[in-house]
């Protein structure tokens, strides 16, 4: 039993040291990397990129931080918590970051896998209205993907698609608003359409088309959550032409 407990302890220690945490950021912002494990007694603490390039060295004895050339002016270091802040992220900053405490032994006390992504482009929401059938065809486009949905007199269909790269496009309806949402792991943009705009078209003849590209805006994380929540629920009914 004692041997089994020792084995479990050793395995849990190895796992806690070697497992990295995925972090995502977009071009130009800052990210903070904190220490994950208790820091043992050490002489120097290093933050290392891709196990080959030193970002900085902190000397505990002299309480002095040395920033290496590529990162000068782009990193901050907290001498109390040993937190590393990377500023003005570039695509080349993507990779593995480790904090190593060097004393009698070298211990890895933090490990992160950083991915720097581009913000998504503004989506485009368009529609076509057929007066004879009162069927509206909605199209939500973003990046290289698109969603098509049809609205009858009373209902509109919500849809969502996600690409292998983690780019999501969703079309949802809330009360009298159609929301075309384009997002990835680091940013959100949206285009919206008020269905009341279609009221004035009901008296016109033939089919009509409209493209709205000026209402796109960044969504804060809370609103993005609401859009996601809406897309999972039932579709609200809305009488387009009464």
N, C-alpha and C positions, 0 to 999 in steps of 0.2 A: 504493500500500500504506500509506504514512504517513497519507494522508488517511482511509483506511478505519479504521485503528487509532484515530485521533483521534475519529472518529464513534462507534466502539464505546465509547470511554472516556466521551464526553459522554452517550450514552444510558444507560450503566450508572450514571453519577453521578445522572442525573435519576431513574432507577428507584429507586435506593437512598434518595433523599430523599422521594419521593412515595408510596411504598407503605406503607400502614398495617398494623399488626398487630392482629388481633382479640383482645380480652381479655374474659373473662366473669367476673362475680362475682354473688353473691346479696345481697339486702337486708341491711344491717347489718354486713357484713364490711369488711375493708380490702384494697386492691390496691396493688401497687407498680409504678410505671412508670419504667423505666430509659432512660438515653440509649442510642441505637442506633448513632450514628455519631460519629467523632472530632469533638471540639468545637474550632472554630478560636478564634483570639484574639477576645475580645469585651469589651464594656463592661458590658452587661446581658444576663441570660438570663431569658426569660419562659417560663412554662407557660401555654398558652392553651386555652380550651374553646370548641369549635365555631367557631374562627377569629374570635370576636367578644368573648369575655369573658376577661379576665386572671384567672388563678388566683393567680399570684405573680410577683414580680419579684426577681431576685437581682442586686445590684450588686457586681461583682468588685472595684472600687476600694475600696469601703467595707466589703466583706464583710458585707453587710446584706441580709436577706430581708424583702420586703414582701408580706404576705398580704392579699388583697382580701376585702371584707366578707363575701361569701356563703360563703367558704371558711375564714374564721377559726375556729380550733379543730378543723377537720376535715381539715387537711392537714399533712404533715411534709415537710421538704426537707433533703436531705443536701448540704451545701455542698462536699463533696469529690467526690462522684460525680454530683451534680445529679439524683439520684433523687427522684421525687415519690411520696408515699404518700397515697392518698385513704382516709380513715377513715369508718366508719359510712355505707356506701353507700346512696344513695337512688335511686329510679327516675329522678328528674330528672337524675342524674349520667350517664346514658347519653348517649354522643356521642363526638365527636372531640377528642382531646387532643394538642397539639403542644408540643414544646420548641423555642424559637427563640433562637439566639445572635445578639445584635445588636452589630455593630462597624462596620467599613467597609461591610459588607453584612449582610443578615439571612439566616441559614442555619437551615433546619429540621433539627434533629439527633435528633428522635424524633417518632413519630406513632403513635397508638394509637386504635383504635375500641372503646370500652368499651360493653358491654351488661350492664345490671343486671337480673337475673332473680329471680323469686320461687322459694324452695325448693319442691320438689314436696311434695304432700300424701302422707300415709301411705296405701299401697294396702290393699286388702281382699281376702283370699283365702278363698273359700268352696268347699264341695263338696256333692255329693249322691251318696249310695251306694244303688244298687238291688240288693237282696239276691238277687233272682231271676237277674239276669244278671251280678252282680258287676262291673258297669260303674260307674265313678266319673266324674262330670262335675265338673271343676275350673273355677272362674271366678276370674280375677285382674282386679281393677278398680282403676283409678287415673285421676284427673282425669276426662276425658270419654271415655276409651277403656277397652276391656275385651278380655280373651282368654278363650276357652273351649277346654278340652281334655278329652279322654276317656282314661280309664285302663281297660284290660282287666285280666284276672287277673294278667298278667305284665308289662305295659308301660304307660308313660304317655308321652303326646306332649308335646314341648316346643315352645313358640311364642314369637315376639317380634314386636312391632309398634312402629313409630316414626311419630309424627305430624309434619306439616310444620313445626311449631314446635320440633322437636328433643326432644320428650318421648317417652321410650321406656318400654315396658312389656314385661316378659319373664316367662315361666313356665318354670322349669327344675327338673329332678329330680337330686339327687345322693344316691346310696345310698338312705337311707330318709327323705330330707327334700325336700319341695316348697318352692321358693322363688319368691315373687311379688315382682319387683323393679321399682320405679318410679323413674325417673331423668330428669334433664335435664342440661344442660352444667355445672351448678354443685352439684348435690346428688343424693343417693340415699336412698331409704327402702325398707324391705322388710317383708313379712309371710311367715311360714313355717308349715309344717304338717309334723308328723312323721307319716309314714304308719302307724306302729305304732298311732296313735290309731284307725285304722280296723279294727284287729284285733278290738277289742271289739264292733264293730258287726256283725261277720259273723254272729253268732248271733241278732241281732235280726231282727224281721220288718219288711217294707216298706222304704220309702225313708227316708233320714235326711238331715238338713241340719245344717250347722255353719258358724258364722261366727266367725273369730278376728281381733279388731282390737287386741289388747293386745301382740302380739309385734313390732309394727313398730318399727324402729329405724334410725338413720342407719348407712349402710355407709361405712367408710373406703375411700379410693380403691383400696387393694390388694384388699379383699374384692369391691368392685364389679367389678374386673378378673377375678377368679375366676368370678363369676357370669356375666360376659360370655363367658369362655372355655368354661364348661360349656355355655352355650346354643348354642355352635357345634359341639359334639361330638355323639356318639351318646347316646341316652337309656339310662340304667341300667335294668336289669330288676329288678323288685321284686315278689315274690309277696305279694299283699295278703291273700288268704284261701286258706290251704292246707288 
